[in-house]
Amino acid sequence: MNWRAVQAIYIFEMARTGRTLMQSILSPVLSTSLYFVVFGAAIGTRITEIEGVQYGAFIVPGLIMLLLLTQSVMNASFGIYFPKFIGTIYELLSAPVSAFEIVLGYVGAAATKSIVLGLIVLATSALFVPIKIAHPFWMLAFLVLTALTFSLFGFIIGIWAEGFEKLQIVPLLFITPLTFLGGTFYSVNVLPPFWQTVTLFNPVVYLVSGFRWSFYEVADVHVEISLAMTLLFLFACLATVWWIFRTGYRLKN
């Protein structure tokens, strides 16, 4: 295991965050806080509680998950796309560094950024509403698993994308809409039975539900199912990344 190579990739990616602090940290936190203020103030005056939880506190796990999904995908996809764009990916592939070490460096840095952002938003939200974390271990477990899973997904998108436009397609057209429709601002149980069934085909529902359960022991689906779906998506992403390096898909062209 070439830990020096992993450390070099990791530090380089983390340093990029330091150079773009306003864009990487402050902008996502302010945007999420704005969601919280607008939805908490506008809807919270009409919906005081959902399943016994104050509405402002109820949406906090969903907002953190929204930030986590989008930032994990964006950080990882841009991180691997730029070496492809400027051609340094060939130096990396010819170096004595394994595919696992490359993925560990890039995905580890992207996941770290997302986890830090999620914790910052959590601390900021605590200034506005009372937050209770019933299961701190599972809260951190869902946070880390989701960040790793979607950082891997973003890594795949970064390799697949042939231009900057494609980097934006999946986050804007799929990730964000699915998150909004995945119970971020409401409970799936308030929907009519037909739409409850339709919503269960949205994978983000399981992520938001499991994460919210770790806070308030309130969930739209059973927590074991949420954990299983998260792990399933993680293993699917790992298998895809393995196939990419095994075949050289859009790496050696």
Protein Blocks (a to p, Z undefined) as FASTA:
>chain_A
ZZklmmmmmmmmmmmmmmmmmlmmmmmmmmmmmmmmmmmmmmmmmmmbgghiafklmmmm
mmmmmmmmmmmmmmmmmmmmmmmmnopmmmmmmpccdfklmmmmmmmmmmmmmmmmmmmm
mmmmmmmpccddfblmlmmmmmmmmmmmmmmmmmmmmmmpgbfklmmmmmmmmmmmmmmm
nopmbcfklpcfklmmmmmmpmklmmmmmmmmmmnopafbdfklmmmmmmmmmmmmmmmm
mmmmmnopaklZZ
